[in-house]
């Protein structure tokens, strides 16, 4: 996930970070050998970079941030098969780092104002408030959980949720959700494995009922008559369900075999592909073959037809 996040950052964001840090440390390093008229930005402005970058997150990072929130906000087991249910979870999160950002800058503003009123010294007031606000963060976070400080909690969360909705996150795409789900699962194995357990209703005999669906997804209103681009992307989506389904691309549709609940998730996933590519209308045709009296598979159905064909050929030869 970290590799994807770092590589997704645009060049301007990386340059901004390097230049900002350079303005803090380079003048101070040079001053070790020769005096300069300007000693660079104060050390405490590092905290402005640490907390302030939330406000200038690149779009891709906002999407990863949104995916992280949805994963932690979702109820139930966190796994790829539930991606679309997880994606419907809230993009705001009670324990988001944006809370810390809000608390820090609120403390800096309030602290600087109070100290300036007392000392009339802006530069020293800003320095004291900037360093002091770091110590105020854990105290205020603890007070937010105290019943008598409901107003404080509501004020901070109201501003934090607004920032999460409109500034620090964006609705994630599939790749962002998968990265967050897989990262969450690695964390959960060590910290809270119960979130990875699929609870099943006990039964005398566990049986898997496989169904077969024939799916045709038709994007409507595209610029060209060709839809091969969408079909290719749908095949990539199907690959993410490997191990849970079997599928076969035909010239007219896609055949998918698996347990019915998973098949509906798969159908929803490939139905969304044209919308993700800017199409405004999609028609999806679905045929379901769900046989409960015996175990039926795509390969088994083909073998049954071949057996009838062989039998017919043998009868013709005998006649």
C-alpha positions, 0 to 999 in steps of 0.5 A, a space after each residue: 500500500 505504501 508503495 502505491 501511495 508514494 508512487 501515486 503522489 504527483 511531482 509537485 507534491 514531492 517537490 513542495 515537500 523537499 523545498 519546504 524542508 529545505 527552507 527549514 534546514 538548509 540555511 541552518 546547515 549553511 550557517 554552521 560555516 558562514 553567517 546568513 541574513 536569514 536563518 530559514 523557517 523556524 523549526 516548529 514549522 515542520 509541524 505545519 508541514 506534518 499536519 497541514 499536508 492534510 489540506 493539500 493531499 493529491 487526489 490519489 492520496 485522498 482516494 486512499 484516505 477515503 478507502 481507509 476510512 470506509 474499511 475501518 467504518 464498515 461492519 462485518 468481515 473485511 475481505 475482497 468478496 465484500 468490497 462493494 458492501 464495504 465501499 458503501 460504508 461512511 467516508 468519515 471516521 470518528 478516529 481519523 487523524 484529521 481530528 489531530 490536525 483540527 486540534 493542533 491548528 485550533 490550539 495554535 490559533 487560540 494559543 497565539 492569540 492569548 499570548 499576543 494579548 499578554 506579551 504583544 510579541 507575535 513571533 515568540 507567541 507563535 513559537 510557544 503556541 506551536 510547540 505547546 499545542 503538541 502537548 495539548 493534543 493528547 489532553 484534548 483527545 482524552 477530554 473528548 471522551 469525558 461526558 462533561 466535554 460534549 461541546 468540545 467533542 461535537 465542535 472538533 468532530 463537526 469541523 473534522 467531518 466537514 474536512 474529511 468529506 470535502 478536503 482530505 478524502 475522495 470517493 475511492 476507486 477499486 484499486 484503492 479499496 483493494 489496497 486498503 482491504 489487503 493492508 487492513 487484513 495484514 494488520 488485523 491478523 496481528 491486532 484484531 483477528 476476529 474481524 477476519 473470521 467468517 461466522 457460519 451458521 452450523 449445519 449438519 452437512 456443509 454443502 456448496 451450491 454452485 450456480 452458473 450465470 450468463 452475463 452481458 453488460 452493455 454500455 449505452 451511449 458510447 462514442 464508438 460501437 466497440 465495447 472490447 475495452 469494457 469487456 477487457 476491464 471486466 475480465 481484470 475485475 473477474 481476476 480479483 475473485 480468483 479462487 471464489 469463481 470460475 469464468 469463461 469469456 465467450 464472443 457474446 457474453 461471460 459465463 461465471 460459476 460460483 456460489 450465488 451470494 458471491 455471483 451477485 457481488 461479481 455481477 455488481 462489480 462488472 456492472 460498475 465498470 462502464 460507469 467508472 469509465 464515464 458511461 451514463 447508462 448500462 444495460 446488464 442482462 443476466 441468466 441464472 442456472 441454479 440447480 439444487 437437485 444435483 451438483 452442476 458445473 459448466 464443465 459438467 454440462 459440457 461433458 453431458 452434451 458431449 456424452 449425448 453426441 458420442 452416443 448419437 455418433 455410435 448409434 449412427 455407426 452401428 446402423 
